[in-house]
Amino acid sequence: MIKILTVGPLEENTIIIADEFTGEAAIIDPGAEGKKVEKELEKYKLRYILATHGHLDHVGQVGYLKSKYNVPFLMNEKDTFLINNDIFPGFAQMVGAVQCPEPDKTLKEGDVISFGKFSLKVLETPGHTPGSICFYDEKNGFIITGDTLFKGSIGRTDLPGGNPEDMVKSLEKLKQLPDDIKVYPGHGEPTTIGTEKKINPYITGIFRVKTW
């Protein structure tokens, strides 16, 4: 079971991945509306809180869920400077962010998070932020891309730590995945790698990745 909860004023995708046989689950990018997210987790055994990157609209409710479930919080260490960073005045207030704890463990390229029938492999995909990562489950045919890849677009590269050249390399990495891999992005609708190779102007080369 993969469930997308679109939360907060920036319509961020909080994603629950759950094995409906064992009940084990992980939540990725709990950015806002913590009580709504908690309600969706009631019938599952939460094992992990994961983050694709450190922006507040993606980690704003990690602290709330950590206080409720006391499970490990995992992310890439290169983004820990962002987890309580307003980026611009009033950002935390706008998304309703609470204090985010330091990760219990940091993740790097090739790490695997396993629970239930799922094995999420970490792919480092900097560009939107230096510590942006994707969670790739080859066996079950999907990838969680955070703000690296959207349907028909990509994450912006002009925020703190963003880098256009790194984004180009990360998109090239994602292009190597099989076309039928389902993509669950940090904002917007799901898509597939094959679709993005055909329609995404930043992948086809119609648009150049640049600082906005």
N, C-alpha and C positions, 0 to 999 in steps of 0.2 A: 504494500500500500504506500503510495506516495501522494501526499496531500499538500496543496499549496494554500496557505492562508495569506491573503493580501491585507497588509496592516499599515496603519499610520498614514499621515498626510502625504508621504511620498510613494504610497502604494507599493511598499516593499514586499517581496515574496518570502515569507517564513515557510520553510519546508519541513514537513514531518515525514520521515521514512520509517515504516513499521512493518515487522514480520507478523502477520495476522495469526500465524500458527503459534509462535512462541510468545507473542506480545511484546517483544523487545523493540525499542525504538530509539532513534536519534532525532534531534531537532537541529536544523541548520538555519542560522541567521535570524534569531528571534529579536526583531528590531523594535517592535512596538506592541501595544495592546496585550500586555503580559497575561492578564486574566482571561482574555479570549483564547490565547494560546494554551494556557493551563487547562482550560475546559476541554480542549481538543485532545489533551494528553491523558485524560482521566482513565481511559480503558487500556493504557499501555504502560509498560515498564521502561521508563526512560533510562537509557544507558549513557548517552553522551549529549553534550551541547557543543555544537561545532560552529565555526564562523569562516566564511569565505574571505573576509577581510575586516578591517577594524573600524569602518565608519559607523557612527552612532545609529544610523537608520537600520543597521544590520546587527548591532550588538547591544542596543539600548535596553533590552529586557533580559540579558544574560544574568545580571545580578539578581533580578527578581526570581527567575527560574532556578538559579543556583541555590537561593535561600529556601526554595520549596522542595527541591529534589536532591540536593547535595550530590550531584554527579559531576564527573570531570568535564571541564571546559577546555576545548582544544582549538588552537589556531596557529598560524605562522608567526614566529617571533618578530619578524620584520615589521609587523603591523601593530605591535603592542603600544607604540607611541600614539596611536590614534584612538584607542578604546575609550578614552575620556576627554578627547580633544573636540572642542566645539566646532572647529574648522571655520565657522563664521558666527558672529554674535547671535545668540538665541537659538542655535541649532538644537542643542540638547532639550531645551524647553519645547521647541516645536514638535519634536518626535516623542516627547515624554520619556526621555532616557533616564535611567537610574545609574548609579555608580557601577561601573563594570569591573569585576575582579580580574586580577592577572590570570592568565591561563594556567591550568594545572599541568599541562604538558604542551610543548610547542611542536608543530608539525613541519615536515620538510618533504621535498620531492621523494616519492616512492613509499612513504609511510602508508600503512593500511589500517583502517578502522573497521573492525568486524563486530557484527551483532546480528543475531538471527540468521537469516539466509543472505545477508548483505555483506559485501566487502568493498569498502570505499577506498580507492587508491588516491593519494594526494598527488596532484599535478601543480607545480608552481607556475603561476601565470601572471607575473607582474605587469604593470602598465597602468591600470587604474589606481593601484597602490603598490608599494614595493613588496608587500607580503600577501598579495592576492593569490588564492589557491582555488582549484576546482576539485570536486570529489567525483571520481569516475568509477562506476561499477560496470566492468566489462561484461561480466556474466549476465547481469540483468538488463544491460543495454541502455544505460542512462548516465548523464553527467550533470552535476550541479555547478553552474558557472558563475554564480554571484554577479558582480558587475563587470566581468570581463567580456562576456558575450551575451547580447540580447537578440531577440527576434528582429532581424533587419538592422541591427545597430550594435554599438559597443559602449562600454563605460567611458566617461570623460577622463581625460588625462591631465587636466590642469589643476586638480586639487592637490593638497600636500602629499608629496611622494609620487605623484603621477609621472609617467614617462612614456612619450609616444613611441620611442624606439623599442622599449621593452614590450609595449602593447603589440607592435607588429610581430615580434618574435613569438609572443604568446598565441596570437591568432594563427600563426604558421604551425605551431604545435597542435592546436585544436583541429586544424584542417587535416591532420594525419589520421584522425580517428575515423572509424567506419561511418559511412553515410547514414546508416539507419539508427545511430545512437540518438536517443531522445535527450534534448537539452532543456533543463529547467533553470531559467535565469533568475537573477535577483530582482528584476522588475519586468513586468509584461508577460506575454503568453509563452508557453512552451513552444519549442520548435525541434528541428533535427539538424545534425551536422550537415547532411546532404542538402537540405533546404538552404541553409546559410551559405553554403559554397556556391549556390546558384543566385541567391537574391540579396545577400548582405553586401552593400557597396564597399565596406571596409575590407571584405575578404576577396571580392571579385576584382578590386583595384580601381573601381570607379571613383571612390573617395579615398583620399590619403588620410592616414591617422595623423592628427595634428593637435596642438594645444588649442583649446576652444577659444 
